[in-house]
């Protein structure tokens, strides 16, 4: 266990955040408080479901306090009470007010799954895949009032493999981010890390993807499967990036078909897995 442990709160909700939180706890960095989004309806049946970070804390029967405010400003007093050394924010998906950022003595550490200043914003993993990037990474930075804007504390990169999709890359970057934070915390505590300002002129920004962003024209699919390599690569990147969320799809005979998995073989797109409207997912082209 950590001697004289640092006191902190962890902000985050989705799987990326839960991967980091789990690894921190495993290494003895146990937050006093976990702040996540409220439980939300999920799936077709709209079942009220807690976010992954809350599920993790509950599954481990931990004594960590869980707070789920709609507006984080409402928990300011509670955060003051624990006298935190720092906060960690990983994919919290809410603006953290300046009043909260100013509470911890060492500042608030953001963990962002890109090589900042590239791909600031809501969808860095998806955007890197959609652009056909060959590498990405994780950045630790001191948060300020602007989005993914503060000075960098540490950064490490990772190759994007040809078979990576959103799920596999999120998993890798979650573990990578946790390892980088665990390595950096003792240095931050002892003052060995000097924050470095980002080059804001090189910043690029991402958006939250909507259902229509996942649409693939049936004519483009036909061209891609008939040997149009450029279109094949474009569709491959889209499926790798967006098939998980919000989903990649086309219209066939007026009905929606989800495109779940594709590959490129000999310069042509090969569709591997689909889901027709109202049906279960199915494999196609098993010989490839």
C-alpha positions, 0 to 999 in steps of 0.5 A: 500500500501507499505510505502517506496516501494522497487524498483525491476524488475521481471524476468519470463515468464510462468504461474508459474511466472505470479502467483507470479507476480500477487500476488506481485502486489496485495500486493503492490509490483509492479515492475518497469520492467517485463522482459520476453521471447519474444512473440513466436508461439504457437500451431498447427497454430503457433499463435504469443503469449505473455508469461503469465507474459506479458499477466498479465501486459497487462490485468491489464492495468499496467504502468509496463514496459515490456522488452523482450530481446533475450539476457538479457545482452542487457538491462543492462543499462535500469536496472541500470537506475531504481536503483533497490533494488533487482531483482526477478527471477522466471522461466525465462528460460534464464541465467541471466548474472553476470553483471545483478545479481550484479546490485541490492543492496540487490541481485537477489532473485531466486524463485525455485519450489523445496526444494533446493538443490534437483531438480535444473534445468529446470523441478523441478515440473515434476521431483518430480512428475515423481519420485513419491515424497510425498512432494516438496516445494519452495525455495528463494535463492540469485542467483549466476552465477551457476544454482540454486546454491546460498545460501538459504534465505527461504524455505517451503514445501508442500505435493504432493496429490495423485491427483496432476498433473503438472498443479495443483502442479504448481498452488499451488507452484506459490501461495506458492512462492509468499506468501513466498516472500511477507513474506520474503521481509521485513525481507530481507530489515531489514537484519533479514535473514541470507543466508545459503549455500546449501549442494551441495553434496546433489544436484540433477539435472533435464533436459528439457523433450522432446517428446520421454520422454513421450512415454509409450510402449503399452505392458507396458500399457497392463501389467499395466491395467492387474494388474502389480502395479509397472508398473501402478504406474510408468505410473501414475507418468509419466502421472501426470508429463508429460501429460501437456508438452511434452505430454504422448503417446503410439502407437496403430496400428501405430497411436499415442494416447495421454494418458491424464489422468489415475488412479489406482484402485485395483492395476491396471491402469485405463485409464480415458482420451485419444486423438487419432491422429487427434481427440478431447480428449475423456473420457474412462472407465466412470464407474470408 
